[in-house]
Amino acid sequence: MTDTFAEIRPGEAETGAAREHAGVRLRIDLLGPLRATRDGLPLPLGPLKQRLVLAVLLTRPNAPVSLEELTDAVWPDDPPRTARKNLQVYVSTLRRILDPDDLGRLHHGPGGYVLHLGADECDSLRFDELARLGDAEVRAGAPSRAARLYRQALDLWRHEPFADLAGRADVLRAAVERRHVRRLAVYEAWAEAQLETGEAAAVADTVDEMAARHPLRERLRAAQITALHRAGRRTEALAAYDDCRQQLSRELGLEPGAALQSAYRALLADAAPFRPRDGATGPRLLPPDLGDFTGRAREVAAVCAQLGREGGPPVLLTGPPGVGKTALAVHVAHRLAVHYPDGVVATRLCAEDGSVRPWASVLAELARALGCTERLPAGREEAAITWRSWLSGRRVLLVLDDAPDPAALGPLLPPSGPTAALVTSRSRLPCLEAAHRTELPPLSPDEALDLLGGIIGRSRPAAEPAAAARIVAATGLLPYALRAAGNRLSVLRHMPLGQYADRLEHPAEALDELASGGAGVRTRLADAWARLPGPARATLHALAALPDPAFSLPAAARALGLEGRDTQRALEHLIDVGVLAPPPCPDVIAHASAAEECVRYELPWLTLLFAREQRDRASARETRC
């Protein structure tokens, strides 16, 4: 097990070996059974409940953990009347055990108890710091150094986190799940960095075990196929691709994405990256077009017309989560592929966990997919210049999906010329000034009914038209929610549509009903919620008190407790991040107060329901405290 920060260069961080050499007394390990040492000697952490308190504090080191969270973890069913006093005793004892010379290490402050730890004192914090340093080396174009840092982070894992305690508290189980997601992302980053350095054998020797645990993780499977291929294990690579393709089709109804297709093409070619000859067709690395793509004629025509202007700026497609931005972008890309003979490639700019992918990784993926053999410099601007120079004169369509901000797009966008870029984003990206913009609204009621009928069969909506109309209205006319409802009704073929509509119209049941195959609308909304800036979440918390999704500016001001101008700014921030649609322009009205009442904002219904859930949970926590 690597136990130092050997790859951290001077000046990068005041952590690791620098502090170890100065003498680190306390060390806590949670990437395995929970244990603590001081000066190398084990510390007695006490009885089970006391260890549970320490474990919960370690789920958020250097941040407050509320008394209510600690109580729920230690006594999940029926806390005793002495719970608060008992917790105080446990915390006091832990304070003396962990650092008898520094009683400020564990203290109570606003929001709860805080356990202060440095990255050299806790293995999970060291893991996160090493991973961040590895990410920085990737961005700097240094894959060899990045791979070594990622490897050091992975080597810190001894066993299942909190192996002896995780099954005793929901908060620990959730923390373990987050740790596994983070570890998987770091492993994938390590594998890609190793492959960049030409060290495929190390990846090929370890990747099968990770792929067996996460068979539907396309980024991981692409690394597996590439590693096996480059290590000379071509038959195994073909088998891995076929296995992944079948599982994606069987369990999710999907075809392999761009990264997997790129790895498979390289495997089939078994040679240098593909470069189209005159008259040949370049690579088309796109997700499959939806066979039941419905409606959107006006938006499709607008995007196609904008992409048809050679030398024009990027085309930006925006809208809230679940509105179908990716589906429309892919549909347009398939439709226009014949006009881009040098290649059509799609890639996501955010990972599955919502984190922003490093620009260098995305750019390397695009270059490999299109057959660019130019060596991309490490610097951001230099790499962008080389990339744009290579694209110059080529007819390529880039589909850049889920852009978090303009900075993530900067090095990827093509130069003025025949190459085009179609960008999707939840945010309106106001700093992307030159873009052609298309705002994607929810489906029309007729389009929504057509989509629902295509999923569950035309006869059922025809037999219960009023109930079908209620169902599509309850989904907010969002394609993602409609598909979840349709998939559920396809299973519940015995259920009258009116009964299902009753469930969707019940605010406490709607999000539970819009789930299919383990992934539903609540999961999508939770991901969007986690990616919102804190002020936007606070605004939604307050707006959750409104009785209806449609509201006026004065009603919003009362809910937010703000003056009119500050309320406008708060709502405009929600518009910028893609949560709230701009209100329609009112007719000219003489009095400003009357105009404010006429301007109507409207939150997506499902977003309002999720915001109410978050508000209610926060209120319940405050009440218990």
PAKOL-883375 format. One line per field, with one value per residue (C-alpha): residue in one letter; x, z, y. Coordinates in pm, 1 decimal, padded with zeros to 6 digits, m for minus. Layout:
BEGIN
rest = c(A;...)
u = c(X;...)
w = c(Z;...)
v = c(Y;...)
This chain:
BEGIN
rest = c(M;T;D;T;F;A;E;I;R;P;G;E;A;E;T;G;A;A;R;E;H;A;G;V;R;L;R;I;D;L;L;G;P;L;R;A;T;R;D;G;L;P;L;P;L;G;P;L;K;Q;R;L;V;L;A;V;L;L;T;R;P;N;A;P;V;S;L;E;E;L;T;D;A;V;W;P;D;D;P;P;R;T;A;R;K;N;L;Q;V;Y;V;S;T;L;R;R;I;L;D;P;D;D;L;G;R;L;H;H;G;P;G;G;Y;V;L;H;L;G;A;D;E;C;D;S;L;R;F;D;E;L;A;R;L;G;D;A;E;V;R;A;G;A;P;S;R;A;A;R;L;Y;R;Q;A;L;D;L;W;R;H;E;P;F;A;D;L;A;G;R;A;D;V;L;R;A;A;V;E;R;R;H;V;R;R;L;A;V;Y;E;A;W;A;E;A;Q;L;E;T;G;E;A;A;A;V;A;D;T;V;D;E;M;A;A;R;H;P;L;R;E;R;L;R;A;A;Q;I;T;A;L;H;R;A;G;R;R;T;E;A;L;A;A;Y;D;D;C;R;Q;Q;L;S;R;E;L;G;L;E;P;G;A;A;L;Q;S;A;Y;R;A;L;L;A;D;A;A;P;F;R;P;R;D;G;A;T;G;P;R;L;L;P;P;D;L;G;D;F;T;G;R;A;R;E;V;A;A;V;C;A;Q;L;G;R;E;G;G;P;P;V;L;L;T;G;P;P;G;V;G;K;T;A;L;A;V;H;V;A;H;R;L;A;V;H;Y;P;D;G;V;V;A;T;R;L;C;A;E;D;G;S;V;R;P;W;A;S;V;L;A;E;L;A;R;A;L;G;C;T;E;R;L;P;A;G;R;E;E;A;A;I;T;W;R;S;W;L;S;G;R;R;V;L;L;V;L;D;D;A;P;D;P;A;A;L;G;P;L;L;P;P;S;G;P;T;A;A;L;V;T;S;R;S;R;L;P;C;L;E;A;A;H;R;T;E;L;P;P;L;S;P;D;E;A;L;D;L;L;G;G;I;I;G;R;S;R;P;A;A;E;P;A;A;A;A;R;I;V;A;A;T;G;L;L;P;Y;A;L;R;A;A;G;N;R;L;S;V;L;R;H;M;P;L;G;Q;Y;A;D;R;L;E;H;P;A;E;A;L;D;E;L;A;S;G;G;A;G;V;R;T;R;L;A;D;A;W;A;R;L;P;G;P;A;R;A;T;L;H;A;L;A;A;L;P;D;P;A;F;S;L;P;A;A;A;R;A;L;G;L;E;G;R;D;T;Q;R;A;L;E;H;L;I;D;V;G;V;L;A;P;P;P;C;P;D;V;I;A;H;A;S;A;A;E;E;C;V;R;Y;E;L;P;W;L;T;L;L;F;A;R;E;Q;R;D;R;A;S;A;R;E;T;R;C)
u = c(00000.0;00137.2;00138.7;00304.4;00249.0;00563.6;00413.5;00317.3;00563.0;00685.7;00442.7;00137.1;m00013.1;00080.8;m00012.8;00112.7;00478.6;00556.3;00347.1;00433.4;00799.7;00700.2;00536.8;00172.3;00034.4;m00326.5;m00427.8;m00783.7;m00861.5;m01213.8;m01148.6;m01189.5;m01276.8;m01274.6;m00950.9;m00745.7;m00384.8;m00173.0;00202.6;00150.4;m00031.7;m00396.8;m00658.7;m00949.7;m01259.2;m01500.1;m01837.5;m02048.6;m02260.6;m01953.0;m01786.5;m02106.2;m02089.7;m01729.6;m01818.2;m02101.5;m01873.1;m01622.9;m01881.0;m01841.2;m01505.4;m01449.2;m01822.3;m02102.9;m02307.5;m02635.2;m02745.4;m03048.7;m02829.4;m02622.6;m02937.9;m03086.3;m02764.5;m02722.2;m03092.7;m03267.6;m03597.7;m03671.9;m03419.2;m03428.0;m03511.0;m03146.5;m03023.2;m02889.9;m02703.8;m02563.6;m02436.5;m02267.0;m02088.6;m01979.4;m01849.0;m01667.2;m01499.4;m01401.4;m01255.1;m01018.8;m00931.9;m00855.4;m00648.8;m00616.3;m00383.3;m00617.0;m00974.0;m01074.1;m01037.9;m01394.2;m01629.1;m01991.7;m02078.8;m02352.6;m02514.4;m02375.0;m02052.4;m01741.6;m01443.3;m01138.0;m00892.4;m00614.6;m00561.7;m00261.3;m00470.8;m00752.9;m00726.6;m01049.9;m00933.0;m00596.2;m00777.7;m00976.6;m00669.0;m00463.7;m00754.3;m00779.8;m00407.5;m00441.6;m00722.0;m00498.2;m00222.6;m00472.4;m00576.0;m00208.1;m00155.3;00064.4;m00101.7;00199.6;00202.6;m00177.3;m00173.3;00073.6;m00135.5;m00457.0;m00281.0;m00167.0;m00525.3;m00662.8;m00398.7;m00537.2;m00841.8;m00802.9;m01156.9;m01519.0;m01543.1;m01672.0;m01666.9;m01763.8;m02031.0;m02191.8;m02485.4;m02599.6;m02701.3;m02855.5;m02622.0;m02320.5;m02464.5;m02518.3;m02163.9;m02022.7;m02217.3;m02077.5;m01726.7;m01770.2;m01893.6;m01591.9;m01351.9;m01495.6;m01451.6;m01090.2;m01024.0;m01162.5;m00944.8;m00641.1;m00717.3;m00749.9;m00428.8;m00244.4;m00370.4;m00254.0;00097.3;00090.3;00076.4;m00221.5;m00113.0;m00161.4;m00519.3;m00594.2;m00480.8;m00720.3;m01013.5;m01211.8;m01293.8;m01419.8;m01620.9;m01786.5;m01905.9;m02020.3;m02116.3;m02323.6;m02063.2;m01972.0;m01664.3;m01520.4;m01610.4;m01450.2;m01127.5;m01154.8;m01194.3;m00910.9;m00677.2;m00742.3;m00700.0;m00369.1;m00241.5;m00284.3;m00592.2;m00815.4;m01054.6;m01123.0;m01178.1;m01436.3;m01612.0;m01615.3;m01773.8;m02037.6;m02118.1;m02158.0;m02368.2;m02606.6;m02643.4;m02712.2;m02977.7;m03136.4;m03141.7;m03166.2;m03285.8;m02980.0;m02708.7;m02341.7;m02248.3;m01977.0;m01683.8;m01768.2;m01824.9;m01491.6;m01310.5;m01491.4;m01402.0;m01036.1;m01058.5;m01205.2;m00955.3;m00667.7;m00453.9;m00398.2;m00700.3;m00938.8;m00888.6;m01145.7;m01019.0;m01165.2;m01518.3;m01525.2;m01754.6;m01602.3;m01695.4;m02050.9;m02028.8;m02377.4;m02627.0;m02912.5;m03194.9;m03519.0;m03749.4;m04051.5;m03911.5;m04225.0;m04313.5;m04066.0;m04104.7;m04052.1;m03745.9;m03590.0;m03635.5;m03483.9;m03175.6;m03123.2;m03145.8;m02893.8;m02649.4;m02684.6;m02512.3;m02150.0;m01908.1;m02176.5;m02141.0;m02228.2;m02593.4;m02708.5;m03009.2;m03130.9;m03411.2;m03487.7;m03391.2;m03602.9;m03728.1;m03549.8;m03247.4;m03016.0;m03280.5;m03341.0;m02968.7;m02908.7;m03212.1;m03082.7;m02729.1;m02855.4;m03065.6;m02773.4;m02495.5;m02483.8;m02378.3;m02073.1;m01864.2;m01558.4;m01741.2;m02026.6;m01933.7;m02124.7;m01975.3;m02092.9;m01917.2;m02033.5;m01978.1;m02260.1;m02213.5;m02260.5;m01895.4;m01742.7;m01514.0;m01162.7;m01138.1;m00819.3;m00997.4;m01291.6;m01062.6;m00851.0;m01167.4;m01291.3;m00951.8;m00925.5;m01280.1;m01220.6;m00876.1;m00676.0;m00313.9;m00180.1;m00015.5;m00226.9;m00013.0;m00064.8;m00166.5;m00532.3;m00486.4;m00213.4;m00426.9;m00727.5;m00517.6;m00386.5;m00735.6;m00892.6;m00612.4;m00677.6;m01052.4;m01002.5;m01143.6;m01307.8;m01683.1;m01740.6;m02042.4;m01965.3;m02251.5;m02137.6;m02395.8;m02471.9;m02235.9;m02211.3;m02058.9;m01876.8;m01536.3;m01593.9;m01665.3;m01379.2;m01106.8;m01356.0;m01545.8;m01446.7;m01312.3;m01516.8;m01557.4;m01741.4;m01718.9;m02028.9;m02106.8;m02444.1;m02436.2;m02697.3;m02714.2;m02952.5;m02813.4;m02868.8;m02492.1;m02533.0;m02154.7;m02166.5;m02258.2;m02232.5;m02434.8;m02756.8;m03004.5;m03307.6;m03506.5;m03673.9;m04013.3;m04220.0;m04417.2;m04754.4;m05051.1;m05111.8;m04744.6;m04746.8;m05058.5;m04900.8;m04586.7;m04786.1;m04998.5;m04686.1;m04559.2;m04874.9;m05071.5;m05318.1;m05627.2;m05592.1;m05578.2;m05856.2;m06073.1;m06001.1;m05914.5;m05986.4;m05769.4;m05489.2;m05499.2;m05472.5;m05170.7;m04975.2;m05060.7;m04938.1;m04600.7;m04552.1;m04546.0;m04179.8;m04069.0;m03856.7;m04149.3;m04388.5;m04164.6;m04146.4;m04526.8;m04566.3;m04320.9;m04503.7;m04842.1;m04700.5;m04637.0;m04964.7;m05179.1;m05470.4;m05485.6;m05740.7;m05576.6;m05805.8;m05670.5;m05312.3;m05403.5;m05539.4;m05201.3;m05006.5;m05229.6;m05163.3;m04860.6;m04727.3;m04738.8;m04650.2;m04271.2;m04297.3;m04518.8;m04283.1;m04017.1;m03922.7;m03642.8;m03488.8;m03428.5;m03704.3;m03790.8;m03692.9;m03339.4;m03316.0;m03447.5;m03210.5;m02917.0;m03033.9;m03087.6;m02735.9;m02587.0;m02773.0;m02585.6;m02677.9;m02874.0;m03089.9;m03171.9;m03260.4;m03495.4;m03666.2;m03700.5;m03894.5;m04103.8;m04206.8;m04450.8;m04652.8;m04975.2;m04943.1;m04656.0;m04774.1;m04720.1;m04677.8;m04380.7;m04557.4;m04645.7;m04282.8;m04167.8;m04394.2;m04266.0;m03901.7;m03937.8;m03759.2;m03819.1;m03935.6;m03597.0;m03422.3;m03704.5;m03658.2;m03287.0;m03355.8;m03603.2;m03368.8;m03099.1;m03337.4;m03395.0;m03019.0;m02960.2;m03250.3;m03498.3;m03754.5;m03878.0;m03884.6;m04236.4;m04427.6;m04421.0;m04733.6;m04938.1;m04848.8;m05006.6;m05004.8;m04940.1;m04627.7;m04810.6;m05068.6;m04790.8;m04620.4;m04941.9;m04984.0;m04632.1;m04668.7;m04378.2;m04426.8;m04213.1;m04221.9;m04475.4;m04242.4;m03964.1;m04207.6;m04301.5;m03935.6;m03865.2;m04154.6;m04002.5;m03670.3;m03843.1;m04043.0;m03733.6;m03548.1;m03843.6;m03860.4;m03490.3;m03529.7;m03831.9;m03647.2;m03351.3)
w = c(00000.0;m00098.6;00206.8;00102.4;m00124.3;m00325.1;m00644.3;m00495.9;m00618.5;m00393.8;m00371.0;m00483.4;m00143.5;00220.4;00283.7;00281.5;00326.2;00417.3;00732.1;00793.1;00822.9;01069.5;01282.1;01250.9;01573.7;01484.5;01203.6;01130.9;00868.7;00747.8;00408.2;00582.2;00945.4;01143.1;01334.8;01485.3;01602.6;01772.4;01735.0;01572.3;01871.3;01840.0;02016.6;02201.7;02033.7;02290.1;02267.4;01954.4;01994.2;02053.2;01740.7;01546.6;01654.9;01531.0;01204.7;01131.9;01207.3;00961.5;00681.8;00674.2;00827.0;00876.2;00835.5;01092.9;01165.0;01339.5;01664.8;01483.0;01233.9;01514.3;01702.2;01393.1;01338.5;01695.2;01770.8;01432.6;01576.6;01921.9;02078.8;02458.1;02646.4;02746.4;02385.1;02386.1;02713.8;02599.2;02276.0;02472.1;02679.8;02365.8;02202.8;02517.9;02544.4;02175.0;02214.5;02485.6;02297.4;01961.6;02077.8;02449.7;02384.1;02143.6;02266.3;01971.8;01726.3;01799.0;01897.0;01878.7;01667.1;01438.5;01268.9;01493.1;01585.9;01369.3;01362.8;01223.3;01030.4;00782.6;00465.9;00626.5;00924.9;00749.8;00462.4;00292.8;00288.6;00152.1;m00115.6;m00220.9;m00223.7;m00431.8;m00675.0;m00710.1;m00776.5;m01037.0;m01205.1;m01212.7;m01385.8;m01645.1;m01713.8;m01742.5;m02000.3;m01777.1;m01782.6;m01637.2;m01320.2;m01304.6;m01321.6;m01032.9;m00814.9;m00892.7;m00812.5;m00474.8;m00397.5;m00494.0;m00286.9;00029.4;00017.4;00256.9;00251.1;00248.8;00413.5;00770.2;00718.1;01077.5;01110.9;00775.6;00817.4;01136.8;01007.2;00687.0;00687.4;00684.9;00407.4;00198.5;00273.5;00168.0;m00157.6;m00228.1;m00155.0;m00400.9;m00671.2;m00612.7;m00612.1;m00941.7;m01101.6;m00981.7;m01111.8;m01452.3;m01452.6;m01360.5;m01639.0;m01897.8;m01782.2;m01794.2;m02146.5;m02246.3;m02132.6;m02329.6;m02017.4;m02119.2;m01944.0;m01592.5;m01680.8;m01856.6;m01550.1;m01310.0;m01509.6;m01542.2;m01171.4;m01176.2;m01494.0;m01335.3;m01049.4;m01280.7;m01610.7;m01740.2;m01675.6;m02032.5;m01946.5;m01758.5;m02030.3;m02297.3;m02093.2;m02052.9;m02426.6;m02515.1;m02254.4;m02361.8;m02726.5;m02672.2;m02449.2;m02741.1;m02594.8;m02892.4;m02849.9;m02489.0;m02598.1;m02857.6;m02596.2;m02349.2;m02607.0;m02701.9;m02335.6;m02264.4;m02576.7;m02484.4;m02123.2;m02227.1;m02471.1;m02233.8;m01915.4;m02039.5;m02397.9;m02516.5;m02777.0;m02687.6;m02659.8;m02840.3;m02620.9;m02652.6;m03025.9;m03065.4;m02875.3;m03083.2;m03413.3;m03313.7;m03218.5;m03554.0;m03745.4;m03533.4;m03679.0;m03661.8;m03593.7;m03889.2;m04124.3;m04405.8;m04762.2;m05028.3;m05096.7;m04786.0;m04489.5;m04156.4;m03822.0;m03692.6;m03319.1;m03199.2;m02962.3;m03156.5;m03268.2;m03080.0;m03289.7;m03142.8;m03149.2;m03131.5;m03233.4;m03210.4;m03579.4;m03522.6;m03298.9;m03529.3;m03827.2;m03638.1;m03525.7;m03871.6;m04031.4;m03785.4;m03839.4;m04212.9;m04202.1;m04274.2;m04059.6;m03808.0;m03430.6;m03218.0;m03182.7;m02820.9;m02720.0;m02366.9;m02138.7;m01799.7;m01704.7;m01877.2;m02156.2;m02424.9;m02522.4;m02580.0;m02773.5;m03006.3;m03055.7;m03145.5;m03376.6;m03561.5;m03580.6;m03745.2;m03985.0;m04088.5;m04080.7;m04460.3;m04473.4;m04253.6;m04440.4;m04213.2;m03904.3;m03657.5;m03293.3;m02967.8;m02619.9;m02272.7;m02087.7;m01743.3;m01589.4;m01459.2;m01106.8;m01232.7;m01204.9;m01492.7;m01709.6;m01756.7;m02087.6;m02176.3;m02139.9;m02357.2;m02620.9;m02633.7;m02675.3;m02963.9;m03131.6;m03112.0;m03239.9;m03544.0;m03623.8;m03528.6;m03496.8;m03396.6;m03053.6;m02841.6;m02621.4;m02246.1;m02223.0;m02269.9;m02527.7;m02718.7;m02732.6;m02855.7;m03133.8;m03247.1;m03235.4;m03433.9;m03685.4;m03741.7;m03777.3;m04020.4;m04360.7;m04237.7;m04238.6;m03888.4;m03658.5;m03284.7;m03043.5;m02703.0;m02453.9;m02105.7;m02103.9;m01747.1;m01836.3;m02118.8;m01968.4;m02033.8;m02400.2;m02466.7;m02599.5;m02783.7;m03006.2;m03375.4;m03574.7;m03824.9;m04119.6;m04224.0;m03883.5;m03667.2;m03299.2;m03142.1;m02765.5;m02507.6;m02161.3;m01870.3;m01821.7;m02074.2;m02074.2;m02104.5;m02145.1;m02472.3;m02652.1;m03018.5;m03002.7;m03193.3;m02917.8;m02918.3;m02596.6;m02582.1;m02410.2;m02284.1;m02545.1;m02656.0;m02511.8;m02850.2;m02884.3;m02528.1;m02594.8;m02915.1;m02728.2;m02450.0;m02705.1;m02885.0;m02562.1;m02415.7;m02734.8;m02906.1;m02785.4;m02416.2;m02454.2;m02711.9;m02460.4;m02176.0;m02342.0;m02037.1;m01811.1;m02070.2;m02081.8;m01701.0;m01709.6;m01959.7;m01769.6;m01443.6;m01604.3;m01689.2;m02058.6;m02012.8;m02238.4;m01966.9;m01721.9;m01995.5;m02079.3;m01712.4;m01690.8;m02016.9;m01913.1;m01582.1;m01754.2;m01999.8;m01699.4;m01523.7;m01823.9;m01597.5;m01441.7;m01578.8;m01688.3;m01456.5;m01153.4;m01254.5;m01319.6;m00963.4;m00832.2;m01041.4;m00932.6;m00565.6;m00475.0;m00223.8;m00473.2;m00811.5;m00795.5;m00661.2;m00954.7;m01215.7;m01177.3;m01405.9;m01384.5;m01072.1;m01228.4;m01225.0;m01232.7;m00868.4;m00948.7;m01239.8;m01026.4;m00740.2;m00981.5;m01109.8;m00752.4;m00648.3;m00939.4;m00858.9;m00688.5;m00323.6;m00379.3;m00644.1;m00406.3;m00134.7;m00373.2;m00466.7;m00097.4;m00045.3;m00362.7;m00251.9;m00014.4;m00309.9;m00371.8;m00751.6;m01000.7;m01171.0;m00970.4;m00999.9;m00896.0;m00583.5;m00477.6;m00520.1;m00319.5;m00031.3;m00039.3;m00054.5;00191.4;m00049.5;m00217.9;m00578.5;m00744.3;m00530.4;m00608.4;m00980.1;m00948.7;m00760.9;m01028.1;m01308.4;m01149.7;m01170.8;m01536.5;m01602.7;m01453.3;m01649.3;m01367.0;m01454.5;m01799.4;m01884.7;m01845.6;m02158.6;m02240.6;m02105.5;m02298.8;m02239.3;m01910.3;m01772.7;m01406.2;m01291.8;m01009.4;m01250.6;m01486.4;m01203.7;m01132.5;m01502.4;m01546.8;m01467.9;m01389.9;m01382.3;m01219.8;m01373.1;m01167.8;m01087.9;m00986.8;m00746.0;m00597.0;m00545.7;m00388.8;m00148.3;m00052.1;00022.4;00224.5;00425.2;00504.0;00618.2;00836.8;00989.7;01076.0;01238.7;01438.5;01574.4;01672.3)
v = c(00000.0;00338.9;00562.1;00887.6;01182.4;01114.8;01256.3;01593.3;01851.3;02134.4;02424.3;02227.6;02150.2;02180.9;01819.9;01464.9;01392.9;01752.6;01722.7;01358.6;01452.1;01722.1;01453.4;01358.6;01221.3;01131.6;00897.7;00779.6;00515.3;00449.2;00287.5;m00045.0;m00119.3;00204.2;00249.1;00531.2;00557.4;00819.9;00805.4;00465.9;00316.8;00208.5;00418.0;00253.3;00395.2;00261.2;00087.1;00047.5;00362.0;00576.3;00435.0;00506.0;00870.0;00892.7;00721.2;00964.9;01261.6;01114.1;01111.6;01491.1;01586.0;01958.3;02024.5;02035.1;01722.0;01792.1;01637.0;01500.3;01310.1;01160.5;01059.5;00890.2;00695.2;00573.9;00511.4;00469.3;00346.7;00481.5;00719.6;00732.9;01048.7;01068.1;01060.0;01417.3;01367.2;01033.0;01190.8;01465.3;01199.8;01010.3;01329.1;01437.5;01097.0;01097.9;01446.1;01325.3;01004.2;01164.4;01457.3;01524.1;01816.9;02000.5;02011.3;02229.3;01938.9;01824.1;02102.7;02212.3;02513.4;02646.7;02349.9;02078.3;01901.1;01947.8;01709.3;01889.1;01670.6;01734.7;01535.0;01361.6;01252.8;01064.4;00817.7;00930.1;01292.9;01183.5;00985.7;01295.3;01518.7;01277.2;01243.6;01622.1;01646.9;01372.6;01567.3;01873.8;01676.1;01553.0;01912.5;02003.2;01729.2;01509.7;01164.4;00981.1;01193.3;01177.0;00797.3;00772.3;01005.6;00818.3;00488.8;00621.6;00718.9;00377.6;00200.4;00361.3;00131.6;m00161.9;m00298.2;m00184.8;00161.8;00141.2;m00235.0;m00307.4;m00036.4;00047.9;m00190.3;m00019.2;00325.5;00461.9;00761.3;00529.2;00313.8;00628.0;00745.2;00408.2;00425.8;00773.8;00645.8;00359.3;00597.5;00821.8;00527.6;00403.8;00747.3;00762.7;00411.5;00513.3;00825.8;00612.3;00364.6;00641.3;00807.5;00473.3;00415.2;00763.7;00672.4;00347.0;00124.9;m00090.3;m00410.2;m00269.3;m00173.6;m00502.1;m00697.1;m00522.0;m00390.1;m00714.6;m00722.8;m00362.7;m00424.2;m00727.4;m00503.9;m00222.7;m00389.8;m00094.9;00175.7;00271.3;00477.7;00179.3;m00068.3;00153.2;00152.7;m00225.5;m00285.3;m00046.3;m00196.7;m00555.4;m00457.7;m00276.6;m00555.6;m00797.2;m00970.4;m00893.1;m01187.2;m01087.7;m00728.3;m00836.7;m01051.0;m00759.6;m00529.8;m00784.9;m00850.6;m00480.3;m00422.0;m00702.3;m00587.5;m00228.2;m00347.0;m00599.1;m00390.6;m00031.7;m00059.5;00137.9;00101.0;00163.9;00530.9;00724.1;00615.5;00246.2;00273.5;00449.9;00173.1;m00090.8;00077.5;00090.0;m00275.9;m00373.1;m00164.3;m00302.4;m00025.4;00348.6;00568.7;00597.0;00889.8;00915.3;00930.3;01156.2;01038.5;00816.1;00858.9;00952.3;00799.2;00835.2;00788.4;00874.7;00718.1;00556.1;00780.6;00715.5;00502.8;00682.7;01036.0;01248.1;01603.9;01890.6;01976.3;02349.5;02304.3;02043.3;02274.8;02568.4;02374.0;02222.0;02567.3;02711.8;02425.6;02469.3;02810.0;02727.2;02921.0;03009.5;03005.4;02701.1;02608.4;02596.9;02385.3;02461.2;02350.7;02193.4;01836.0;01571.6;01797.8;01593.7;01806.3;01510.2;01316.6;01612.2;01676.3;01311.4;01310.9;01618.2;01475.1;01155.4;01359.7;01583.9;01322.5;01297.6;01664.3;01599.9;01341.3;01382.3;01262.5;01309.1;01252.9;01300.5;01321.5;01421.6;01701.8;01587.5;01244.9;01025.4;01161.8;01518.2;01620.7;01816.6;01606.7;01752.1;01933.8;01745.3;01409.8;01519.9;01668.5;01351.9;01143.1;01359.9;01355.5;00975.1;00929.8;01149.7;01011.0;01318.8;01201.8;01544.4;01553.9;01788.9;02016.4;02018.7;02384.6;02470.8;02745.7;02559.6;02244.5;02444.9;02600.4;02259.5;02108.9;02393.0;02384.4;02013.7;02074.0;02361.2;02267.6;01946.3;01896.0;01757.1;01782.2;01782.7;01712.8;01840.8;01720.8;01858.0;02155.7;02289.5;02627.1;02808.5;02724.5;02353.4;02431.4;02672.5;02439.4;02214.5;02456.2;02449.1;02743.4;02936.6;02703.0;02387.7;02215.5;02273.0;02228.3;02146.6;02205.7;02106.2;02257.4;02297.9;02648.8;02923.0;02992.8;03370.3;03413.5;03215.3;03533.7;03433.8;03112.7;03052.0;02965.6;02737.3;02696.9;02355.9;02376.4;02083.6;01893.7;02022.0;01825.6;01662.1;01560.5;01424.1;01215.4;01086.5;00980.0;00812.4;00623.8;00506.3;00350.1;00193.6;00138.3;00371.4;00189.0;00275.5;00657.4;00631.1;00443.1;00690.7;01022.9;01238.6;01021.4;01016.8;01398.1;01407.9;01177.1;01384.4;01703.2;01547.0;01467.6;01833.5;01732.9;01630.5;01341.6;01177.6;01172.7;01060.9;00767.4;00671.0;00683.3;00492.0;00220.4;00178.2;00156.8;m00097.5;m00323.1;m00234.8;m00323.6;m00412.9;m00065.7;00184.2;00507.1;00701.6;00516.3;00590.5;00953.8;00975.0;00858.6;01109.0;01394.4;01318.7;01536.5;01283.0;00993.4;01143.5;01109.3;00752.4;00657.3;00803.3;00537.3;00252.6;m00001.9;00150.3;00493.9;00749.4;01113.9;01166.6;01044.4;01288.3;01573.7;01487.4;01503.9;01843.0;01965.1;01862.3;02058.0;02380.7;02665.5;02713.1;03038.6;02868.0;02582.9;02835.7;03016.7;02690.4;02603.6;02926.3;02894.0;02544.8;02715.8;02845.6;02650.6;02644.6;02625.6;02949.1;03267.4;03642.9;03854.6;03986.6;03629.8;03527.7;03832.3;03731.7;03372.5;03483.4;03770.5;04005.2;04338.0;04343.2;04400.4;04138.3;03897.2;03958.7;03886.9;03560.8;03447.8;03552.6;03336.0;03038.4;03126.2;03138.2;02791.3;02640.9;02575.0;02842.3;02939.4;03311.0;03450.5;03547.2;03916.8;04088.7;04341.2;04705.2;04813.1;05165.2;05091.3;04907.0;04730.0;04593.4;04480.2;04289.4;04101.7;04015.7;03873.2;03503.4;03274.6;02899.5;02631.0;02283.9;02088.6;01799.8;02038.4;02206.4;01867.9;01779.3;02119.7;02061.1;01726.0;01893.5;02166.0;01912.9;01707.9;02018.4;02119.9;01772.0;01785.5;02127.0;02007.9;01705.3;01923.4)
